[in-house]
Each structure stands twice: as C-alpha cells, then as structure tokens.
Amino acid sequence: MAISITTAEVKRKAGIDSAVTTFDTAIGALISEMQGPIEYSIADIYLADTNNQKLQATLKLGMLEIITGECIQQLRRETGATEQFTIAGVTIGPPADGGADLIRQGGARLAPYLKSALPMDYETHCISSTIDSKLFFGCKEEV
C-alpha cells in the first residue's frame, strides 16, 4: 500500500492516550481491514503521484480521518461507552455524533480524488466507430 497509516496516528486522532495499549490490536486490525479498500477507491493517478507531497498528505489525512472515525464508532458500540445523564438541562457523557462527523470529513476530503469522480470511459472517447470518417453526431447534438 502506498500510504502508511499507523496505530499511533489513529490513537492520536481519536484522542486515545499513547500509553493505553488496550485498543492497539483492534486498531491494527481496523487499519488492515479498511486501508486497502479506501486506497482502491482512490484513482491510481493520484496514488502514484508520490512526488507531490501535499497531495499525498491530503490523501493520508482523508484516510486517517475515515479510519479513526470508524474506530471511534466501534468504541462507542461497547457496553457503557455511550451512557449519558442529564441534570437541569446539562448533559454529561460523550457527544452523540461520535466518529460519524470524522468519517464524513475524511470522505469529503478524498471526494475529488476518487475513481468515481473521474469521467466515465465512454465520455472520453470518440463516438465514431469508423476510421477517418466524420462523427455521427455533431458537438451541438445530444447523443
């Protein structure tokens, strides 16, 4: 994989103390599970542009945000992780949104670089099927 995401980076982004090793195995498994599919969804032209350090940093940050957001969501699904109580209009407990905002933020950051954002193959080729002949349709006509 071209971009490297580490357990320490996910823990830092999630606000987990680096001394806490309880979640390291789960975070490592999550990185292994998610990094490949996320990289696969990014257009190869951007992943291969390793000379553009700012682009690579942007791609890494987007991937890190998505993976960290999923990590936070998984931690919130554990028993007792989302307990809240309210007294006189003051709520004590973790925020309700969890890592969903971080996942959306990472997705928005990666959106321009995804394969799905590139033009479709049929949109980039000539419509004519015969060599050295005029196109069947002009520029002003709709296909």
C-alpha positions in Angstrom: 0.0 0.0 0.0 1.3 3.4 -1.0 0.2 5.3 2.1 1.0 4.2 5.6 -1.4 4.6 8.5 -0.1 3.6 11.9 -1.9 2.7 15.2 -0.2 5.7 16.9 -1.7 8.1 14.3 -5.2 6.7 14.8 -4.9 6.9 18.6 -3.7 10.5 18.4 -6.5 11.5 16.1 -9.1 9.6 18.3 -7.8 11.3 21.5 -6.6 8.0 23.0 -3.5 8.3 25.2 -0.5 6.7 23.6 0.3 4.8 26.8 -3.0 3.0 26.6 -2.4 -0.2 24.7 -5.8 -1.8 25.2 -7.1 -1.0 21.8 -3.9 -1.5 19.8 -4.8 -4.9 18.3 -8.3 -3.7 17.4 -6.9 -0.5 15.8 -4.3 -2.5 13.9 -7.0 -4.9 12.6 -9.2 -2.0 11.6 -6.3 -0.3 9.6 -5.6 -3.6 7.8 -9.3 -4.0 7.0 -10.0 -0.5 5.8 -6.8 0.8 4.2 -6.9 -1.4 1.2 -10.5 -0.7 0.1 -10.0 3.1 0.7 -6.9 3.1 -1.4 -8.6 1.1 -4.1 -11.3 3.7 -4.3 -8.7 6.5 -5.0 -7.7 7.0 -8.6 -4.3 5.4 -9.4 -3.0 8.6 -10.9 -3.2 10.4 -7.5 -1.8 7.4 -5.5 1.1 7.2 -8.0 2.0 10.9 -7.8 4.4 10.3 -4.9 6.5 13.4 -5.8 3.5 15.7 -4.8 4.0 15.6 -1.0 1.0 17.9 -0.4 -1.3 15.6 -2.4 0.0 12.5 -0.5 -0.5 14.3 2.8 -4.1 15.2 1.8 -4.9 11.6 0.8 -3.3 10.2 4.0 -5.3 12.7 6.2 -8.6 11.7 4.5 -7.8 8.0 5.0 -6.8 8.6 8.6 -10.0 10.5 9.3 -12.2 7.8 7.9 -10.3 5.0 9.8 -10.3 7.0 13.0 -14.0 7.8 12.7 -14.8 4.1 12.3 -12.5 3.3 15.3 -14.4 5.9 17.4 -17.7 4.4 16.3 -16.6 0.9 17.2 -15.5 2.1 20.7 -18.9 3.7 21.1 -20.6 0.4 20.5 -19.0 -1.1 23.5 -21.2 -1.6 26.6 -21.3 1.6 28.7 -19.4 3.7 26.2 -22.4 5.9 25.4 -24.1 6.4 28.7 -25.3 9.9 29.4 -27.3 11.6 32.0 -28.9 15.0 32.2 -29.5 17.2 35.2 -31.2 20.6 34.9 -30.5 20.7 31.2 -26.8 19.8 31.5 -25.9 16.6 29.8 -22.9 14.6 31.0 -21.4 11.9 28.7 -19.8 11.6 25.3 -21.3 13.5 22.3 -24.0 11.7 20.4 -22.3 12.0 16.9 -19.1 10.1 17.8 -16.9 9.4 14.8 -19.6 10.0 12.1 -18.5 13.6 11.6 -14.9 12.5 11.2 -15.9 9.8 8.6 -17.8 12.4 6.6 -14.9 14.9 6.9 -12.5 12.3 5.5 -14.9 11.3 2.8 -15.3 14.9 1.7 -11.5 15.4 1.7 -11.0 12.4 -0.5 -14.0 13.0 -2.8 -12.1 14.9 -5.6 -9.6 12.1 -5.9 -11.9 9.1 -6.0 -12.2 6.9 -9.1 -15.9 7.7 -9.1 -15.1 11.4 -9.6 -13.3 10.8 -12.9 -15.1 10.9 -16.2 -16.5 7.6 -17.4 -14.6 5.9 -20.2 -17.3 6.4 -22.7 -17.2 10.2 -22.0 -13.6 10.5 -23.0 -13.6 8.6 -26.4 -14.8 9.5 -29.9 -18.2 8.2 -30.8 -17.3 7.3 -34.4 -16.7 3.6 -35.0 -15.1 4.0 -38.4 -11.6 5.2 -39.0 -11.1 8.6 -40.8 -14.8 9.4 -41.1 -16.9 12.2 -39.6 -18.6 11.7 -36.3 -22.2 10.6 -36.4 -23.1 13.4 -34.0 -22.0 17.0 -34.0 -20.9 18.9 -31.0 -24.3 20.6 -30.7 -26.3 17.4 -31.0 -27.2 15.3 -28.0 -26.3 11.7 -28.0 
